[in-house]
């Protein structure tokens, strides 16, 4: 298991796995928002995504850019 100090780019892994999308502020946005803790477990287990990836809600919001 890894947290914060990992050989894996956590943001890239979250984006490629469908866990998040990249917002206009370059943060990973999940269904819970952008203030999330990313970690990973390295395994040879076969896992599939059980949830649909979050919808990209950054199309018209622009609140982070205005702030």
N, C-alpha and C positions, 0 to 999 in steps of 0.2 A: 504493500500500500504506500501511496505517496500523497503528501499535501504540501503545497507551497514551494517545495524544492524537488522538482521532478525532471527527469530527462524528456518528458512529454510536454508539448505545448498545450496546456490545458484549454485555452480558448479555442484553438484550432480543433481539438478533439471534441469539445462541446458543440461546435458548429457542424462538424462533419457527422457527428452521431445523431444530429437532429434534436439535441437537447435544448439548443438555443439558436437565435439568429443574431447577426451583428447589427446593432443599432447605428444610427447616424453619429452617435457619440463614440463609436468604436468599442462599446462595451457589449458583452454577451447579454442578451435579453432572453429570459426564460418566462414561463407562464407566471412565475412568482415575482418577476421584475428583474432588475439588474444587480441588486445587492444579494448575491448568492455566493456560496462557498463551493469551489470546485476542487475535487479530489479524484483520485483514480486508484484502481486496484489492477495490477498486472496479472493476468491469468490466461491460460489456454482454453478456458471454458467458452462454450458457444452460447452467446446471448443475443436475443433479438429485441428490437425496440418495441415496447408494449404500448406506447402512447404516440399519438401523432405529433410531429414537431409543432412548436408554437407558430402561430400566424405572424408574419412580419407586420407589426403595427406601426412601423416608423415611416410609412409612406407619406402621411400628411400632418403628423403631430407637430414636429419641429420644436417642442418645448425645450429639449436639451440644447439646441442650437441657439435659441433665444436667450436662455439663461447664461 
